[in-house]
Amino acid sequence: MDIAYVDLTVNACAIVIPSLVCIIHRLKEQYKKYLKQDPTENYAYLVSYIKSHRDILLFYEAVVSKKSEYELHELKLKALHTDSIALEDNHKLGNVMNEILKIRKRIETIDVRVLGNS
């Protein structure tokens, strides 16, 4: 049972990683564009969104690399923390909030105890 869970979770994370890389790249380009248009504007909502995706990417990469339970736990907590900040910063953007909540649910369901001890 645990071996099947580990294999499925690792494969699922490996599938998501390329799209996360593209999303992060797109968000960084959007941030640069916004900064050129209006450098005095506060883009904290976008920065926190980029950081949350970066931390999620780091967690997924750790899952694929089969890091230790401790490392996975730390990265999972960091991803959940930064997505909470992004959720707070983007509270007026319904579609962004929904995406953050979906990703958060996926991360919460990953059992790092099983993955770290495989």
The 8 nearest C-alpha neighbors of each residue, nearest first, counted from 0:
[[1, 3, 2, 4, 5, 6, 113, 7],
 [2, 0, 4, 3, 5, 113, 117, 114],
 [1, 3, 5, 4, 0, 6, 117, 7],
 [2, 4, 6, 0, 1, 5, 7, 8],
 [5, 3, 1, 7, 2, 6, 8, 0],
 [4, 6, 2, 8, 3, 7, 114, 9],
 [5, 7, 3, 9, 4, 8, 10, 2],
 [8, 6, 10, 4, 5, 9, 11, 3],
 [7, 9, 11, 5, 10, 6, 4, 12],
 [8, 10, 63, 12, 6, 11, 7, 5],
 [11, 9, 13, 7, 8, 12, 6, 14],
 [12, 10, 8, 14, 13, 9, 7, 15],
 [13, 11, 15, 9, 59, 14, 10, 8],
 [12, 14, 10, 16, 11, 15, 9, 63],
 [13, 15, 11, 12, 16, 10, 17, 18],
 [14, 16, 12, 13, 18, 17, 19, 11],
 [15, 17, 19, 13, 18, 14, 12, 20],
 [18, 16, 20, 19, 15, 21, 14, 13],
 [17, 19, 21, 20, 16, 15, 22, 14],
 [20, 18, 22, 16, 21, 17, 23, 15],
 [19, 21, 17, 23, 18, 22, 24, 16],
 [22, 20, 18, 24, 19, 23, 25, 17],
 [23, 21, 19, 25, 24, 20, 26, 18],
 [24, 22, 26, 20, 25, 21, 19, 27],
 [23, 25, 21, 27, 22, 26, 20, 28],
 [26, 24, 22, 28, 23, 27, 21, 29],
 [27, 25, 29, 23, 28, 24, 22, 30],
 [28, 26, 30, 24, 29, 25, 23, 31],
 [29, 27, 31, 25, 30, 26, 32, 24],
 [28, 30, 26, 32, 27, 31, 25, 33],
 [31, 29, 27, 33, 28, 32, 26, 34],
 [32, 30, 34, 28, 29, 33, 27, 35],
 [33, 31, 29, 35, 30, 34, 28, 36],
 [32, 34, 36, 30, 35, 31, 37, 29],
 [33, 35, 38, 31, 37, 32, 36, 30],
 [36, 34, 32, 33, 37, 38, 31, 30],
 [35, 37, 33, 34, 32, 38, 31, 40],
 [36, 38, 34, 39, 35, 40, 33, 32],
 [39, 37, 34, 40, 35, 36, 33, 41],
 [40, 38, 37, 41, 34, 42, 36, 35],
 [41, 39, 38, 37, 42, 34, 33, 36],
 [42, 40, 43, 39, 44, 38, 45, 37],
 [41, 43, 44, 45, 40, 46, 30, 33],
 [44, 42, 46, 45, 41, 47, 88, 48],
 [45, 43, 88, 42, 47, 46, 89, 48],
 [44, 46, 48, 42, 43, 47, 49, 30],
 [47, 45, 43, 49, 48, 44, 50, 42],
 [48, 46, 85, 50, 44, 49, 45, 43],
 [47, 49, 45, 85, 51, 46, 50, 44],
 [50, 48, 46, 52, 47, 51, 23, 53],
 [51, 49, 53, 47, 52, 48, 46, 54],
 [50, 52, 82, 81, 48, 54, 53, 49],
 [53, 51, 55, 49, 50, 54, 56, 48],
 [52, 54, 50, 56, 51, 55, 49, 57],
 [55, 53, 78, 57, 51, 56, 52, 50],
 [54, 56, 52, 58, 78, 57, 53, 51],
 [55, 57, 53, 59, 54, 58, 52, 60],
 [58, 56, 54, 60, 55, 59, 61, 53],
 [59, 57, 61, 55, 74, 56, 60, 75],
 [58, 60, 62, 56, 61, 12, 57, 55],
 [61, 59, 63, 57, 62, 58, 64, 56],
 [60, 62, 64, 58, 59, 63, 66, 65],
 [63, 61, 65, 59, 60, 64, 9, 58],
 [62, 64, 9, 60, 65, 61, 13, 59],
 [65, 63, 61, 62, 66, 60, 9, 59],
 [66, 64, 62, 63, 61, 67, 115, 114],
 [65, 67, 61, 64, 70, 115, 62, 71],
 [68, 66, 115, 70, 69, 71, 65, 116],
 [115, 67, 69, 71, 70, 112, 111, 72],
 [68, 70, 72, 67, 71, 73, 115, 66],
 [71, 69, 73, 67, 72, 68, 74, 66],
 [72, 70, 68, 74, 69, 73, 75, 111],
 [71, 73, 75, 69, 70, 74, 68, 111],
 [74, 72, 70, 76, 75, 71, 77, 69],
 [75, 73, 77, 71, 58, 76, 72, 78],
 [74, 76, 72, 78, 77, 73, 71, 58],
 [77, 75, 79, 73, 74, 78, 80, 72],
 [76, 78, 80, 74, 79, 75, 81, 73],
 [79, 77, 54, 75, 55, 81, 80, 76],
 [78, 80, 76, 82, 77, 81, 75, 83],
 [81, 79, 77, 83, 78, 82, 76, 84],
 [82, 80, 51, 84, 83, 78, 79, 77],
 [81, 83, 85, 51, 79, 84, 80, 86],
 [84, 82, 86, 80, 81, 85, 87, 79],
 [83, 85, 81, 87, 82, 86, 88, 47],
 [86, 84, 82, 47, 88, 48, 87, 83],
 [87, 85, 83, 89, 84, 88, 96, 90],
 [86, 88, 84, 90, 85, 89, 83, 44],
 [89, 87, 44, 85, 86, 90, 84, 43],
 [90, 88, 86, 92, 91, 87, 44, 85],
 [89, 91, 87, 92, 88, 86, 96, 93],
 [92, 90, 89, 93, 96, 88, 95, 87],
 [93, 91, 89, 95, 90, 94, 96, 97],
 [92, 94, 96, 95, 91, 97, 90, 89],
 [93, 95, 97, 96, 92, 98, 99, 91],
 [96, 94, 98, 97, 93, 92, 99, 89],
 [95, 97, 93, 99, 94, 98, 86, 100],
 [98, 96, 100, 94, 95, 99, 93, 101],
 [97, 99, 95, 101, 100, 96, 102, 94],
 [100, 98, 96, 102, 97, 101, 103, 95],
 [99, 101, 103, 97, 98, 102, 96, 104],
 [102, 100, 98, 104, 103, 99, 97, 105],
 [101, 103, 105, 99, 104, 100, 98, 106],
 [102, 104, 100, 106, 101, 105, 99, 107],
 [103, 105, 107, 101, 102, 106, 100, 108],
 [106, 104, 102, 108, 103, 107, 101, 109],
 [105, 107, 103, 108, 109, 104, 102, 75],
 [108, 106, 104, 105, 109, 103, 110, 79],
 [107, 109, 105, 106, 110, 104, 103, 111],
 [110, 108, 106, 107, 111, 105, 8, 114],
 [109, 111, 112, 113, 108, 114, 107, 115],
 [110, 112, 114, 113, 115, 68, 71, 109],
 [113, 111, 115, 110, 114, 68, 116, 72],
 [112, 114, 116, 111, 115, 110, 117, 1],
 [115, 113, 111, 117, 116, 112, 5, 110],
 [68, 116, 114, 67, 112, 113, 111, 117],
 [115, 117, 113, 114, 112, 68, 67, 111],
 [116, 114, 115, 113, 5, 2, 1, 65]]
